[in-house]
Amino acid sequence: MGNKLDMKKLKCNIGEYGIIVNQQGELLILKLAASKKYPKETWMLPGGRLNIDDQPEEGLQREISEETGLKVKVISPCHVARWGSEKPPKYGVFFLCKLVGKQTVKISNEHVENKWIQFSDIEKISWHNVNSKIAIKKSRTLMSGVCDV
């Protein structure tokens, strides 16, 4: 029999994000609209919360399609993180993805701009969450050592 602390289970929002790599080896980022929470230029990776009936890969593909109009092949998870002071906190899984088909982005109203950047540019970007940068670095390691993207 466990104590009361053993019985407390984490309740959180689950988000998934894609590090989408095109044929030129660039990755896609999306700019958030200025707001009280993000008054300065802020960028993020495509993705969002899973629906209750989503399987992980299909949920990420749906989110990416809704936000960008792109089709991707999910290669591998590369980073997992928990953040946020809101209740419930955010639990995010980041996946390395390969662009399938055209790279013409049609952003949703959730974002105001998009751009393809080099992996070497990630330190210059103002990220909405440090985990995006961590995930990108891990995906780069994964690409160079494990899989052919």
N, CA, C and O of each residue as an XYZ file, in Angstrom:
596
protein
N       0.824     -1.176      0.000
C       0.000      0.000      0.000
C       0.876      1.250      0.000
O       1.765      1.377      0.842
N       0.636      2.182     -0.939
C       1.447      3.387     -1.045
C       0.918      4.509     -0.181
O      -0.203      4.452      0.323
N       1.749      5.539     -0.017
C       1.288      6.704      0.733
C       0.519      7.647     -0.186
O       0.392      7.385     -1.382
N       0.000      8.752      0.376
C      -0.822      9.676     -0.411
C      -0.058     10.276     -1.588
O      -0.646     10.518     -2.641
N       1.228     10.517     -1.430
C       2.014     11.076     -2.529
C       2.078     10.116     -3.709
O       2.120     10.549     -4.861
N       2.088      8.829     -3.434
C       2.126      7.840     -4.515
C       0.857      7.873     -5.355
O       0.878      7.460     -6.515
N      -0.234      8.352     -4.799
C      -1.523      8.309     -5.482
C      -1.757      9.501     -6.387
O      -2.678      9.472     -7.204
N      -0.958     10.547     -6.272
C      -1.142     11.730     -7.108
C      -0.558     11.472     -8.475
O       0.632     11.185     -8.604
N      -1.376     11.570     -9.485
C      -0.953     11.343    -10.869
C      -0.961     12.667    -11.617
O      -1.816     13.520    -11.379
N      -0.017     12.830    -12.509
C       0.073     14.033    -13.312
C      -1.106     14.110    -14.285
O      -1.389     13.156    -15.010
N      -1.771     15.232    -14.289
C      -2.804     15.522    -15.278
C      -2.274     16.689    -16.088
O      -1.890     17.714    -15.524
N      -2.249     16.541    -17.413
C      -1.649     17.581    -18.237
C      -2.252     17.597    -19.638
O      -2.914     16.652    -20.065
N      -2.001     18.702    -20.338
C      -2.337     18.805    -21.751
C      -1.165     18.224    -22.537
O      -0.008     18.543    -22.263
N      -1.467     17.381    -23.503
C      -0.417     16.755    -24.298
C      -0.343     17.427    -25.661
O      -1.320     17.468    -26.409
N       0.833     17.949    -25.962
C       1.073     18.572    -27.251
C       2.138     17.824    -28.018
O       3.016     17.191    -27.432
N       2.055     17.901    -29.330
C       3.065     17.291    -30.187
C       3.512     18.334    -31.202
O       2.714     19.126    -31.705
N       4.808     18.312    -31.488
C       5.393     19.314    -32.369
C       6.313     18.650    -33.369
O       6.988     17.670    -33.052
N       6.340     19.187    -34.582
C       7.130     18.595    -35.647
C       8.310     19.451    -36.060
O       8.171     20.649    -36.305
N       9.467     18.827    -36.133
C      10.637     19.446    -36.732
C      10.618     18.950    -38.173
O      11.120     17.870    -38.482
N      10.026     19.764    -39.046
C       9.796     19.368    -40.440
C      11.009     19.763    -41.265
O      11.371     20.938    -41.329
N      11.632     18.781    -41.893
C      12.830     19.009    -42.694
C      12.477     18.841    -44.172
O      11.883     17.841    -44.575
N      12.859     19.848    -44.973
C      12.605     19.773    -46.419
C      13.809     19.171    -47.146
O      14.794     18.796    -46.510
N      13.730     19.078    -48.474
C      14.808     18.445    -49.262
C      16.108     19.243    -49.223
O      17.179     18.696    -49.485
N      16.022     20.518    -48.902
C      17.225     21.354    -48.806
C      17.862     21.280    -47.408
O      18.884     21.918    -47.154
N      17.256     20.500    -46.511
C      17.788     20.381    -45.156
C      17.408     21.527    -44.243
O      18.043     21.732    -43.208
N      16.372     22.284    -44.614
C      15.886     23.393    -43.792
C      14.724     22.901    -42.942
O      14.109     21.877    -43.240
N      14.428     23.655    -41.864
C      13.284     23.306    -41.027
C      12.307     24.470    -40.964
O      12.691     25.634    -41.083
N      11.036     24.132    -40.775
C       9.962     25.118    -40.801
C       9.667     25.645    -39.405
O       9.554     24.877    -38.450
N       9.541     26.981    -39.298
C       9.098     27.602    -38.051
C       7.933     28.535    -38.350
O       7.792     29.038    -39.465
N       7.094     28.759    -37.329
C       5.903     29.599    -37.457
C       5.954     30.725    -36.440
O       6.342     30.520    -35.290
N       5.561     31.906    -36.867
C       5.577     33.083    -35.997
C       4.209     33.271    -35.342
O       3.172     33.223    -36.005
N       4.233     33.487    -34.021
C       3.001     33.760    -33.282
C       2.636     35.229    -33.412
O       3.510     36.086    -33.543
N       1.345     35.515    -33.375
C       0.887     36.900    -33.377
C       1.294     37.555    -32.062
O       1.333     36.901    -31.021
N       1.595     38.842    -32.116
C       1.945     39.572    -30.901
C       0.742     39.577    -29.952
O      -0.401     39.745    -30.376
N       1.025     39.390    -28.670
C      -0.029     39.368    -27.656
C       0.573     39.775    -26.319
O       1.771     40.047    -26.235
N      -0.250     39.820    -25.271
C       0.283     40.114    -23.939
C       1.299     39.064    -23.518
O       2.320     39.379    -22.906
N       1.005     37.809    -23.854
C       1.905     36.715    -23.484
C       3.194     36.751    -24.310
O       4.271     36.442    -23.801
N       3.077     37.128    -25.582
C       4.234     37.172    -26.481
C       4.314     38.550    -27.156
O       3.986     38.673    -28.336
N       4.743     39.580    -26.426
C       4.770     40.928    -27.002
C       5.870     41.126    -28.045
O       5.756     42.002    -28.901
N       6.926     40.325    -27.981
C       8.020     40.429    -28.947
C       7.881     39.335    -30.001
O       7.060     38.427    -29.868
N       8.693     39.437    -31.045
C       8.696     38.410    -32.087
C       8.958     37.046    -31.448
O       9.950     36.864    -30.742
N       8.066     36.098    -31.702
C       8.156     34.773    -31.098
C       7.829     33.704    -32.129
O       6.839     33.805    -32.854
N       8.673     32.676    -32.186
C       8.530     31.603    -33.167
C       8.333     30.267    -32.481
O       8.742     30.073    -31.336
N       7.705     29.351    -33.191
C       7.494     28.005    -32.659
C       7.526     26.983    -33.786
O       7.542     27.326    -34.968
N       7.536     25.735    -33.389
C       7.433     24.631    -34.343
C       5.959     24.320    -34.579
O       5.144     24.543    -33.684
N       5.594     23.819    -35.744
C       4.204     23.428    -35.991
C       3.787     22.289    -35.064
O       4.586     21.413    -34.732
N       2.540     22.321    -34.662
C       2.001     21.256    -33.816
C       0.935     21.785    -32.892
O       0.476     22.918    -33.038
N       0.546     20.969    -31.950
C      -0.483     21.380    -31.002
C      -0.971     20.204    -30.192
O      -0.355     19.138    -30.167
N      -2.095     20.422    -29.527
C      -2.617     19.409    -28.616
C      -3.275     18.253    -29.346
O      -3.913     18.420    -30.386
N      -3.098     17.089    -28.772
C      -3.773     15.900    -29.283
C      -5.254     15.954    -28.960
O      -5.649     16.425    -27.893
N      -6.062     15.478    -29.874
C      -7.476     15.253    -29.581
C      -7.588     13.953    -28.792
O      -6.676     13.127    -28.813
N      -8.683     13.779    -28.113
C      -8.861     12.623    -27.239
C      -8.755     11.289    -27.976
O      -8.347     10.291    -27.381
N      -9.115     11.254    -29.266
C      -9.079      9.992    -30.012
C      -7.875      9.873    -30.962
O      -7.809      8.933    -31.756
N      -6.928     10.815    -30.887
C      -5.759     10.785    -31.759
C      -4.740      9.743    -31.328
O      -4.462      9.583    -30.140
N      -4.190      9.041    -32.302
C      -2.961      8.281    -32.096
C      -1.824      9.284    -32.314
O      -1.997     10.235    -33.076
N      -0.669      9.098    -31.670
C       0.379     10.124    -31.732
C       0.775     10.593    -33.125
O       0.740     11.796    -33.384
N       1.147      9.703    -34.024
C       1.605     10.145    -35.338
C       0.493     10.804    -36.138
O       0.712     11.829    -36.785
N      -0.696     10.221    -36.097
C      -1.818     10.791    -36.852
C      -2.222     12.155    -36.277
O      -2.575     13.065    -37.027
N      -2.170     12.293    -34.959
C      -2.496     13.575    -34.332
C      -1.527     14.664    -34.750
O      -1.934     15.792    -35.028
N      -0.242     14.328    -34.795
C       0.754     15.309    -35.226
C       0.556     15.659    -36.700
O       0.618     16.832    -37.067
N       0.319     14.667    -37.539
C       0.082     14.941    -38.960
C      -1.145     15.830    -39.148
O      -1.139     16.720    -39.998
N      -2.188     15.597    -38.367
C      -3.400     16.427    -38.443
C      -3.073     17.861    -38.049
O      -3.446     18.797    -38.755
N      -2.378     18.042    -36.925
C      -2.028     19.391    -36.465
C      -1.172     20.126    -37.491
O      -1.411     21.298    -37.780
N      -0.184     19.443    -38.034
C       0.692     20.068    -39.036
C      -0.115     20.451    -40.274
O       0.068     21.541    -40.817
N      -0.993     19.578    -40.720
C      -1.822     19.882    -41.882
C      -2.726     21.082    -41.614
O      -2.859     21.957    -42.470
N      -3.354     21.134    -40.426
C      -4.237     22.252    -40.083
C      -3.478     23.574    -40.036
O      -3.993     24.599    -40.481
N      -2.259     23.558    -39.501
C      -1.505     24.797    -39.315
C      -0.727     25.237    -40.543
O      -0.450     26.426    -40.704
N      -0.366     24.289    -41.419
C       0.524     24.626    -42.530
C       0.055     24.156    -43.904
O       0.548     24.645    -44.921
N      -0.882     23.224    -43.953
C      -1.302     22.629    -45.214
C      -0.304     21.615    -45.755
O      -0.471     21.122    -46.871
N       0.729     21.296    -44.985
C       1.771     20.372    -45.437
C       1.473     18.937    -45.042
O       0.745     18.666    -44.086
N       2.062     18.022    -45.812
C       2.019     16.600    -45.476
C       3.420     16.188    -45.056
O       4.409     16.575    -45.678
N       3.491     15.395    -43.990
C       4.787     14.948    -43.495
C       4.776     13.458    -43.186
O       3.732     12.849    -42.956
N       5.967     12.905    -43.192
C       6.183     11.553    -42.696
C       6.860     11.717    -41.339
O       7.895     12.375    -41.231
N       6.277     11.120    -40.310
C       6.862     11.191    -38.980
C       7.983     10.153    -38.914
O       7.757      8.966    -39.146
N       9.191     10.617    -38.596
C      10.364      9.746    -38.565
C      10.573      9.141    -37.178
O      10.635      7.921    -37.024
N      10.681     10.014    -36.165
C      11.003      9.515    -34.831
C      10.792     10.596    -33.780
O      11.004     11.776    -34.056
N      10.374     10.201    -32.568
C      10.387     11.180    -31.482
C      11.839     11.549    -31.175
O      12.733     10.714    -31.306
N      12.074     12.796    -30.768
C      13.449     13.198    -30.467
C      13.577     13.966    -29.164
O      14.693     14.192    -28.696
N      12.459     14.376    -28.563
C      12.532     15.111    -27.296
C      11.167     15.061    -26.609
O      10.123     15.116    -27.258
N      11.203     14.958    -25.297
C       9.988     14.984    -24.479
C      10.224     15.976    -23.353
O      11.302     15.990    -22.758
N       9.232     16.807    -23.053
C       9.404     17.821    -22.009
C       8.079     18.144    -21.330
O       7.000     17.898    -21.869
N       8.196     18.694    -20.152
C       7.046     19.197    -19.392
C       7.358     20.629    -19.014
O       8.468     20.923    -18.571
N       6.389     21.532    -19.182
C       6.599     22.929    -18.836
C       5.284     23.613    -18.524
O       4.204     23.061    -18.737
N       5.401     24.819    -18.017
C       4.237     25.665    -17.783
C       3.753     25.641    -16.355
O       3.809     24.619    -15.671
N       3.281     26.784    -15.925
C       2.741     26.905    -14.578
C       1.224     26.799    -14.571
O       0.604     26.738    -13.509
N       0.621     26.777    -15.771
C      -0.825     26.657    -15.835
C      -1.263     25.290    -15.324
O      -0.477     24.344    -15.282
N      -2.485     25.209    -14.952
C      -3.030     23.949    -14.462
C      -4.084     23.496    -15.457
O      -5.100     24.177    -15.599
N      -3.899     22.399    -16.141
C      -2.768     21.482    -16.025
C      -1.564     21.980    -16.821
O      -1.719     22.786    -17.739
N      -0.352     21.502    -16.471
C       0.840     21.891    -17.226
C       0.847     21.250    -18.610
O       0.013     20.398    -18.918
N       1.781     21.663    -19.419
C       1.935     21.131    -20.780
C       2.965     20.011    -20.769
O       4.011     20.116    -20.129
N       2.654     18.943    -21.482
C       3.570     17.825    -21.696
C       3.716     17.708    -23.198
O       2.733     17.465    -23.897
N       4.923     17.876    -23.704
C       5.119     17.900    -25.139
C       6.076     16.847    -25.635
O       7.071     16.526    -24.985
N       5.758     16.312    -26.805
C       6.617     15.357    -27.485
C       6.977     15.975    -28.839
O       6.102     16.416    -29.584
N       8.260     16.001    -29.141
C       8.762     16.587    -30.375
C       9.227     15.466    -31.297
O       9.928     14.547    -30.874
N       8.825     15.556    -32.573
C       9.130     14.513    -33.550
C       9.911     15.090    -34.724
O       9.621     16.189    -35.196
N      10.890     14.347    -35.184
C      11.555     14.651    -36.436
C      10.623     14.185    -37.552
O      10.134     13.056    -37.525
N      10.378     15.058    -38.535
C       9.466     14.753    -39.635
C      10.117     15.113    -40.966
O      10.929     16.035    -41.049
N       9.755     14.385    -41.980
C      10.228     14.653    -43.330
C       9.069     15.189    -44.158
O       7.980     14.615    -44.164
N       9.310     16.289    -44.855
C       8.297     16.853    -45.740
C       8.010     15.881    -46.872
O       8.929     15.316    -47.465
N       6.723     15.688    -47.167
C       6.294     14.833    -48.267
C       5.534     15.728    -49.243
O       4.531     16.339    -48.874
N       6.000     15.805    -50.467
C       5.312     16.629    -51.459
C       5.779     18.072    -51.443
O       6.910     18.378    -51.065
N       4.873     18.960    -51.867
C       5.200     20.379    -52.022
C       5.459     21.049    -50.682
O       4.912     20.650    -49.654
N       6.313     22.084    -50.713
C       6.607     22.800    -49.479
C       5.942     24.179    -49.428
O       6.407     25.071    -48.718
N       4.863     24.345    -50.178
C       4.110     25.595    -50.131
C       3.280     25.604    -48.854
O       2.378     24.785    -48.679
N       3.594     26.534    -47.969
C       2.938     26.606    -46.664
C       1.723     27.516    -46.743
O       1.793     28.623    -47.277
N       0.609     27.034    -46.205
C      -0.619     27.830    -46.076
C      -0.920     27.897    -44.586
O      -1.596     27.024    -44.041
N      -0.409     28.954    -43.920
C      -0.558     29.010    -42.470
C      -1.999     29.310    -42.061
O      -2.744     29.998    -42.759
N      -2.351     28.769    -40.911
C      -3.682     28.998    -40.344
C      -3.701     30.358    -39.663
O      -2.694     31.066    -39.646
N      -4.850     30.720    -39.104
C      -4.960     32.002    -38.408
C      -4.285     31.977    -37.032
O      -4.284     32.988    -36.330
N      -3.714     30.835    -36.640
C      -2.984     30.748    -35.366
C      -1.617     31.422    -35.454
O      -1.022     31.748    -34.427
N      -1.113     31.633    -36.678
C       0.216     32.194    -36.876
C       0.148     33.311    -37.908
O      -0.815     33.420    -38.667
N       1.199     34.144    -37.922
C       1.190     35.293    -38.823
C       2.260     35.228    -39.907
O       2.241     36.020    -40.849
N       3.193     34.283    -39.775
C       4.274     34.172    -40.753
C       4.922     32.796    -40.617
O       4.806     32.138    -39.583
N       5.600     32.381    -41.670
C       6.373     31.133    -41.619
C       7.670     31.353    -42.361
O       7.774     32.232    -43.217
N       8.664     30.539    -42.022
C       9.896     30.558    -42.800
C      10.654     29.256    -42.588
O      10.560     28.603    -41.549
N      11.408     28.913    -43.627
C      12.306     27.761    -43.587
C      13.665     28.289    -43.190
O      14.165     29.238    -43.794
N      14.276     27.681    -42.173
C      15.567     28.150    -41.685
C      16.587     27.005    -41.690
O      16.228     25.829    -41.741
N      17.851     27.381    -41.636
C      18.931     26.418    -41.499
C      19.041     25.996    -40.030
O      18.706     26.770    -39.133
N      19.498     24.800    -39.794
C      19.714     24.350    -38.417
C      20.691     25.275    -37.695
O      20.585     25.463    -36.483
N      21.628     25.846    -38.422
C      22.616     26.742    -37.817
C      22.003     28.065    -37.333
O      22.656     28.812    -36.604
N      20.771     28.359    -37.724
C      20.109     29.617    -37.336
C      19.320     29.526    -36.037
O      18.773     30.536    -35.593
N      19.240     28.358    -35.412
C      18.309     28.218    -34.278
C      18.660     29.086    -33.085
O      17.774     29.435    -32.305
N      19.927     29.447    -32.919
C      20.316     30.303    -31.789
C      19.865     31.749    -32.004
O      19.770     32.513    -31.043
N      19.587     32.132    -33.242
C      19.180     33.505    -33.563
C      17.676     33.718    -33.401
O      17.201     34.852    -33.463
N      16.932     32.643    -33.196
C      15.471     32.706    -33.171
C      14.976     32.966    -31.748
O      15.518     32.427    -30.783
N      13.948     33.794    -31.631
C      13.280     34.027    -30.347
C      12.156     32.988    -30.222
O      11.077     33.160    -30.789
N      12.426     31.908    -29.472
C      11.500     30.779    -29.356
C      10.460     31.018    -28.283
O      10.746     31.655    -27.269
N       9.254     30.515    -28.496
C       8.210     30.622    -27.476
C       8.506     29.700    -26.305
O       7.989     29.901    -25.206
N       9.338     28.685    -26.536
C       9.656     27.721    -25.494
C      11.038     27.151    -25.793
O      11.320     26.766    -26.927
N      11.890     27.098    -24.789
C      13.261     26.612    -24.968
C      13.290     25.161    -25.460
O      14.270     24.732    -26.069
N      12.232     24.418    -25.200
C      12.206     23.019    -25.621
C      12.224     22.862    -27.137
O      12.671     21.830    -27.638
N      11.753     23.847    -27.867
C      11.840     23.784    -29.328
C      13.296     23.726    -29.760
O      13.675     22.906    -30.596
N      14.108     24.601    -29.184
C      15.529     24.632    -29.531
C      16.228     23.335    -29.112
O      17.046     22.801    -29.861
N      15.910     22.837    -27.936
C      16.493     21.581    -27.460
C      16.118     20.442    -28.410
O      16.966     19.630    -28.781
N      14.848     20.390    -28.798
C      14.365     19.334    -29.690
C      15.050     19.402    -31.053
O      15.398     18.369    -31.625
N      15.243     20.596    -31.567
C      15.896     20.756    -32.864
C      17.335     20.252    -32.794
O      17.800     19.563    -33.702
N      18.034     20.594    -31.724
C      19.412     20.104    -31.568
C      19.436     18.579    -31.508
O      20.295     17.947    -32.125
N      18.513     17.994    -30.780
C      18.457     16.531    -30.690
C      18.102     15.916    -32.042
O      18.639     14.871    -32.409
N      17.203     16.557    -32.782
C      16.821     16.012    -34.090
C      17.996     16.043    -35.055
O      18.147     15.147    -35.886
N      18.824     17.067    -34.946
C      20.008     17.173    -35.805
C      20.965     16.011    -35.527
O      21.526     15.424    -36.451
N      21.142     15.693    -34.257
C      21.976     14.549    -33.870
C      21.374     13.261    -34.399
O      22.085     12.397    -34.912
N      20.063     13.136    -34.273
C      19.372     11.949    -34.769
C      19.560     11.798    -36.279
O      19.822     10.703    -36.777
N      19.423     12.904    -36.992
C      19.567     12.880    -38.463
C      20.972     12.467    -38.886
O      21.143     11.718    -39.847
N      21.960     12.952    -38.173
C      23.328     12.695    -38.601
C      23.800     11.290    -38.234
O      24.725     10.763    -38.852
N      23.164     10.685    -37.230
C      23.677      9.408    -36.796
C      22.769      8.219    -36.964
O      23.239      7.081    -36.975
N      21.474      8.453    -37.096
C      20.550      7.326    -37.021
C      19.740      7.104    -38.280
O      19.566      5.963    -38.707
N      19.239      8.177    -38.885
C      18.319      7.972    -40.003
C      18.650      8.880    -41.169
O      19.325      9.898    -41.014
N      18.177      8.506    -42.304
C      18.365      9.285    -43.521
C      17.080     10.037    -43.799
O      16.078      9.443    -44.197
N      17.110     11.346    -43.587
C      15.899     12.154    -43.774
C      15.832     12.685    -45.163
O      14.883     13.389    -45.510
